[in-house]
């Protein structure tokens, strides 16, 4: 699988909020595999990385995580890939699978917990606490959650006073192959980060990632177009967007407001999300304070 295909698929996995579930401690975390990039970041932020023996392909941060064995892509796991590192337990992000692979691992007496996701301030804190319980590191998780809560509040405060009528319309595009624009509606990580940064997603009336008609594109009329810097299927995504005849009429393209940001940083909803909110907010609004 090419890198840009991998990232597009990972973003599509962030298309619906997860169901709530009670966290549970794992019996043995001495040899841990973590599936889901933001969960891996949380394990490192908790200082529990010495337990790690493997990660999935979305686990790209921090950079030292690349030294861990890659057991496969989170939505296309194989029991053989996971078992190749002889894990004692797994922590997996909601949406990982396929279910058949996880069933095989469960029948083989390999315990795992699935961590729900929710693309909100509170959802990030809940994810940290969930991982903390799974690892038996509740006190560390509470400290990290408190720190992230402060950072998130400060980042969100940057745009709180902007009047609704002055808020920028932000269209997140995941692919534009063959002139077909696929973009983020509600219930997606992209929608969540746009809102936290003080923007408006013009596709909130649509759920998940949708392929848009020309009429929908005209109506969206974005002030800024946001995408991933990993490209998209069928060629360079930025070039495809700029060449699109309908998008060329948008304020975003006319004003040169086409922005590409690393997918795991922008959409991870983990420890780096306060920084992602600040970066996007300052991209949207030129006069925000820098501190």
Secondary structure by P-SEA (a helix, b strand, c coil): ccaaaaaaaaaaaacccccbbbbbbbccccbbbbccaaaaaaaaaaccccccccccccccccccccccccccccccccccccccccccbbbbcccccaaaaaaaaaaacbbbbbbbbbccaaaaaaaaaaaaaaacaaaaaaaaaaaaaaaaaaaaacccccccccbbbbbbbccccccbbbbbccccaaaaaaaaaccccccccccccccccaaaaaaacccbbbbbccccccccaaaaaaaccccccccccccccbbbcccccccccccaaaaaaaaaaaaaccccccc
